Amino acid sequence: MSLSKKMLRDIRINKTQFIAIFLMAFIGIFAYSGIYSEYYGLVQTSDEFYADTNMADGWIYNTNFDDTSVHEIDAFTTQTDRQEVVQSVADLEGKPDITLHFTEKGTISKFYTTEGEDFDPSDDSGVWLDKRFADERDLHVGDKITFDFNNQTIKKEIKGLGYSPEYIYEASPSSLTPDFSQLGFAYLSYKSYPDDLKYNTMLVKYDSSDKEFKEKLDDSVDYLSFTKKEDHLSVSKFANEMTQHKMIGDVFPIVFILVTFLTLLTTMTRIVTNQRTQIGILKAVGFKNSTIILHYLAYAFFPVLFGSVLGLITGPMIIPQMFYPTMSTMYSMPAWHPGFDMSFVYIAILLVVLSVLVTYWACRRISKENPANTMRPKAPDMSSKSFIERSKLWNRLSFNFRWNLRDARSNKFRAFMAIVGVMGCVALLIAAFGMNDSLNELKSWEYDDISHFESKLQISNTANPMELYYVLNETNGTFIMQQSIEMKANGEEDTVGLLVSNNTDLISYTDRDRNPIDIDEGDVSLSTKLAEKFNVTKGDKIRWHIVGSDEWVTSKIGQIHAEPVSQGLIMSPDTLEDQGLDFTPTNIITDEKFGENFDSIKSVTSMDKLKDSWDQMTTAVMMMVYVVTFVAVALAILVLYNLGILSFTEMEREIATLKVLGFKTNVLRKLLLTQNIIFTSIGFILGIPIGFYFMTLMLNAAGESLYYVPTLTWGNILLCAAITFTISIGVNLLFSDKIKDLDMVEALKDIE
């Protein structure tokens, strides 16, 4: 028989193990290349978008950038562009908010046109509009649209639709997810501004570090604030999303690759050991050691190669398309394409090479033996008695336990592989279900423990005070003020949120353990996550100002609170006024449902809508949870099924001997089941802390605005246990059925 025919016969006989090796290599590379293709697609598509639009390196804000300021800043920048950025209301149903950019040059953070004409900064008759807003409002190129701002009204023709690199993510004032029908942006020529134009924003490009640029900026001009690219809300939010996806891509393919190696090593060691006589005959008839080794290396090479290639092809085709539809509801880019990186190929090649090396490790010893020794059965390993076997406890143990303990000591690697396989499965399940639990806990924390209102009414910029107080009394509501602020402390700075609220039962404040706390009058409270980021605590001082205002204030931290959804400062209206700032309500919250129409009320958001927006925001994360769960279950089935076959085959002779000695089938089934449950239990216990660590890594990459507290509930643990032990016991019972059909004469032939 030729070696090629022998290999095909061996693969056919051991087809289940080789299929398992193929599938684990396939799923490992499929998961790795698929998730990383989705991640690299986000990175590459956004980088191309930023490059095509000449994304700004920074934004400088002031009340007015005159020619002198531009001249001073030009001295240490490579490119500058001034804009007047104002908030307007479009003359459409619902009075949607539109951010207008009156642009001088349009050369930095350029408008990316997908329909109509390219943006022309000298065309004062047109407007270039946010495509997502236009689609929601059924607006088209050639339509007219009117904007109201600063007691001014302008009407323009829509010359183009498209995207802006500054608005990949748009924060909605009334929802956690963007409502593209109620907010958008537009770009216009500086000539379109109806009054004397004073530029309040300067976009800059520079070739120095952010720190060096900031130092030069501080020495040259007076300004309100500066935001570098990575701190821009849209950029940072999208970057955090990409980081979380990368973190998940880093974690679980490693488990599959490791288990693939263990399965391969165990399978090849068994095949080589069982074929000692055949290998000895091949040596005796003149086959070289190198030829024999290459023959067995092919056993690993082809299944792993085919599995890796198939995973490399299908992963990038399937996984990104599972995530992009949900992500496109949160983020706006002109294109969504899977990415590619040579690391996909390198990892696949590395997997194949290491698989071959693992197989060589299994074959190397027997290749050094002479033909006569190779044709003899391998001498059994000598094993001394363990501590338990020498103790008095040993005789009190059942035969079942003693037999399994000795079998595990004789087959340490098989036992190790079973434990590692179960451990990997449990770790992935704990991480997936833990993320699900943590998201549910955050939702419950925010909307059950903190927010007790039924409706949140956004106040119009042109609200009538008398009408507002009428609505307030009719709804038995309370005013709150929510603003974006820039905060500085200990060399750190960030744009965060400000909540100013009277003492009301409609909002509760909590600590990190979700226990209610009081924020005393006069205290400025900082969220826990920001306190950790800025390295401040109670009694320390911070500096901050409301975005759009040049009035900086210094506040002493009097309290630390925990907030799951938005990070920032909380204080009362009197405390705000003590800081020298005016309390300007932006919302009314009430415990009643509100459906009336008032000109002073811009929009109404119900608690149900807020919860729906939370579910929409977490859709991409939940999709990742489903993928991880599926992969974990697949891993458990593959590993335990393969080990079941391997264990039964290796113990076939021992089982036949026990049957000859009179042991009943049910007793032998119990032997196998006991060993299986012991290995599964050990792997399960060890997998829990590893899964919690994986979950913590993934939650920590969720971004700056959400404060995750990793949650590991008993329900999570019990669900993982149910899945793991069901698969383990089911696979074991499947193979234990073979005991009653075991051919004892055939099984005992090897003893002759």
Order of alpha helices (4+ residues) and beta strands (2+ residues): alpha-alpha-beta-alpha-beta-beta-beta-beta-alpha-beta-beta-beta-beta-alpha-beta-alpha-alpha-alpha-alpha-alpha-alpha-alpha-alpha-beta-alpha-beta-beta-beta-beta-beta-alpha-beta-beta-beta-alpha-beta-beta-alpha-alpha-alpha-alpha-alpha-alpha
